[in-house]
Amino acid sequence: MPYDESSIELVREALFITLKIAGPILLAGLLVGLVISLLQSVTSIQDQTLSFVPKIVVMILAAAILIPWVAQRLVEYAAELLKLV
């Protein structure tokens, strides 16, 4: 089944934009999770909520801080899509 090259490029670009937008937020959660895990292993505290709550809070804060940057990336992508039409 042959695919149109432009549609493949649009899907590839959409996936790349998604990774670019989600990357910093996920990285913040990963770093906080790593720090919390290290602290839990040092102090022998194994409570699940101790790692879950700070990660969620940091990821929400990161998303709130990055809203202008995310909006700009989405506007640029939408403008590129509309330019192709």
C-alpha positions as CSV (number, residue, x, y, z in Angstrom):
1,M,0.0,0.0,0.0
2,P,1.7,3.2,-1.1
3,Y,1.7,6.2,1.2
4,D,1.8,9.8,0.3
5,E,5.1,11.3,1.2
6,S,3.6,14.5,2.5
7,S,1.3,12.7,4.9
8,I,4.2,10.6,6.3
9,E,6.1,13.9,6.8
10,L,3.2,15.5,8.6
11,V,2.9,12.5,11.0
12,R,6.6,12.4,11.6
13,E,6.6,16.2,12.4
14,A,3.6,15.8,14.7
15,L,5.4,13.0,16.6
16,F,8.5,15.1,16.9
17,I,6.6,18.1,18.2
18,T,4.9,15.9,20.7
19,L,8.2,14.6,22.0
20,K,9.7,18.1,22.1
21,I,6.7,19.3,24.1
22,A,6.5,16.4,26.5
23,G,10.3,16.0,27.0
24,P,11.0,18.8,29.5
25,I,8.0,17.9,31.6
26,L,8.9,14.2,31.7
27,L,12.5,15.0,32.4
28,A,11.5,17.1,35.4
29,G,9.4,14.2,36.7
30,L,12.3,11.8,36.1
31,L,14.8,13.9,37.9
32,V,12.5,14.4,40.9
33,G,11.8,10.7,41.0
34,L,15.5,9.9,41.0
35,V,16.2,12.3,43.8
36,I,13.3,10.9,45.9
37,S,14.4,7.3,45.2
38,L,17.9,8.1,46.4
39,L,16.5,9.7,49.5
40,Q,14.2,6.8,50.1
41,S,17.1,4.3,49.8
42,V,19.3,6.3,52.1
43,T,16.6,6.7,54.8
44,S,15.0,3.3,54.3
45,I,11.6,4.9,53.9
46,Q,9.6,2.9,51.3
47,D,6.3,4.8,51.1
48,Q,4.9,5.0,47.6
49,T,3.1,8.3,48.0
50,L,6.4,9.9,49.0
51,S,7.6,9.5,45.5
52,F,4.3,10.0,43.7
53,V,3.1,13.3,45.1
54,P,6.4,15.3,44.5
55,K,6.7,14.0,41.0
56,I,3.1,15.1,40.1
57,V,3.6,18.5,41.7
58,V,6.8,19.1,39.9
59,M,5.4,18.0,36.6
60,I,2.4,20.2,37.0
61,L,4.6,23.2,37.9
62,A,6.9,22.5,34.9
63,A,3.8,22.3,32.6
64,A,2.5,25.6,34.0
65,I,5.9,27.3,33.5
66,L,6.3,26.0,30.0
67,I,2.8,26.9,28.8
68,P,4.0,29.9,26.7
69,W,6.8,27.8,25.1
70,V,4.4,24.9,24.4
71,A,1.8,27.3,22.9
72,Q,4.4,28.9,20.6
73,R,5.6,25.5,19.3
74,L,1.9,24.5,18.6
75,V,1.2,27.8,16.9
76,E,4.3,27.3,14.7
77,Y,3.2,23.8,13.8
78,A,-0.3,24.9,13.0
79,A,1.0,27.7,10.8
80,E,3.2,25.2,9.0
81,L,0.2,22.9,8.5
82,L,-2.0,25.7,7.1
83,K,0.8,26.9,4.8
84,L,0.9,23.4,3.2
85,V,-2.8,23.5,2.4
